[in-house]
Amino acid sequence: MQAARYSAAAQIERNAAARHFLEDKDTEAAAWDERRYGLAEDWLILSDEEADAEAVESVRRDVWAFVPSFLVSYLPEGVTVDVVETLQQAKYEDAAPAILAMLGQRFEEFASDAIEADGRGHFLSSWDGCEHEFEHGGRTWYAYRQ
């Protein structure tokens, strides 16, 4: 995500929420990175809607790495686990465009099911896969350790 997607007021609100969260964690609030809405090296702070969108983008970016048996249930008939495994092993990250093309209209369903199965934290927290929910300024925020 890029900071340009949000107004200056929304960014100020996000930074205040991040500082609140980090104060509760007794974490030093320094080295802010506006792109990541929080501490650059430690936390990603998002609203519910932003977390949903970021998780979908993470699924899109990492679609090449999904377990083939999960993927094939969303792919056209005749695309087998062996076909997906061969594509993944031959192309790695470069397999993503082909897999996305095969998913086609079913991508949103695939992404939704993947997020429901593993949770947003799995896709947004490279540290521990956890989602931390907290309240600040009358809103619910979500923090993901990086």
Number of C-alpha atoms within 10 A of each C-alpha: 12 9 14 10 10 12 10 11 9 12 17 14 15 22 19 16 26 26 21 17 24 18 12 10 9 9 12 10 15 11 11 16 14 16 15 18 23 27 24 15 13 19 22 21 24 23 16 14 10 14 22 16 14 17 23 22 16 17 22 18 14 15 23 25 16 14 13 17 13 13 20 20 14 17 20 12 8 8 14 16 16 12 12 22 18 14 17 21 12 11 13 14 14 12 19 19 14 15 20 17 12 16 20 13 11 15 20 14 12 21 18 16 13 20 19 10 10 11 16 24 21 19 22 26 19 14 13 12 16 18 19 12 15 15 12 15 11 6 11 13 23 23 26 25 19 16
